[in-house]
Amino acid sequence: MKTSSQGIGLIQKFEGLRLTAYKDMVGVLTIGYGHTGPDVTPGLTITQPRAVALLQQDLAKFEVGVSRLVKVQLRQNQFDALVS
């Protein structure tokens, strides 16, 4: 199962888009739609298409985890919520 376009839209809405790296409320460098990791460095700037690509990469990791660990049938909105 994959995150629906509605689920992605909701994540984008709640995360917001920041094209320049910033420290979140706990001091973690973040960029795009909530992307974190060693590739996020102070002063890093990305484009909106790159932010979407990073979100898709991040979601793919969580989709695999949710699919592997949840053993009951989920509706699409439930899957989206767990992945988010």
C-alpha positions in Angstrom: 0.0 0.0 0.0 1.2 3.5 -0.8 0.3 6.9 0.8 -2.6 8.4 -1.1 -2.4 11.8 -2.8 -4.8 13.1 -0.1 -2.5 11.8 2.6 0.5 13.4 1.0 -1.4 16.7 0.7 -2.4 16.6 4.4 1.3 15.9 5.4 2.4 18.8 3.3 -0.2 21.1 4.8 0.7 20.2 8.4 4.5 20.1 7.9 4.6 23.3 5.8 7.3 23.9 3.3 10.7 25.4 4.1 13.2 25.6 1.3 16.1 26.6 3.5 17.4 24.4 6.3 16.3 25.4 9.8 16.4 24.0 13.3 13.1 22.6 14.5 11.7 23.2 18.0 14.0 20.5 19.4 17.1 21.7 17.5 17.1 19.2 14.6 18.1 20.5 11.2 15.1 20.2 8.9 14.2 21.1 5.3 11.4 20.8 2.8 8.3 19.1 4.3 9.9 17.9 7.5 13.0 16.1 6.0 15.8 15.4 8.5 19.1 13.5 8.2 22.8 13.9 7.7 22.2 15.4 4.2 20.6 18.5 5.9 23.3 21.0 6.6 23.2 24.6 7.9 22.4 27.0 5.0 21.2 24.3 2.6 18.6 25.5 0.1 16.5 23.3 -2.1 13.7 23.7 -4.7 10.1 22.8 -4.2 10.4 19.8 -6.6 13.4 18.6 -4.5 11.3 19.0 -1.4 8.6 16.8 -2.9 11.2 14.2 -3.9 12.6 14.1 -0.4 9.1 13.7 1.1 8.4 10.8 -1.3 11.7 9.2 -0.3 10.9 9.6 3.4 7.4 8.3 3.0 8.6 5.2 1.1 10.6 4.1 4.2 7.6 4.5 6.5 5.3 2.8 4.0 7.5 -0.3 4.1 7.6 -0.2 7.9 3.9 0.2 8.4 3.1 -2.5 5.8 5.6 -4.9 7.5 4.5 -4.4 11.0 0.7 -3.9 10.8 -1.0 -7.3 10.5 -4.6 -6.2 10.1 -6.3 -4.8 7.0 -6.2 -1.0 6.9 -8.4 1.4 5.0 -6.4 4.0 3.0 -7.0 6.8 5.4 -5.8 4.6 8.3 -2.6 3.7 6.4 -2.0 7.4 5.5 -2.4 8.3 9.2 0.1 5.7 10.4 2.7 6.6 7.7 2.4 10.3 8.5 
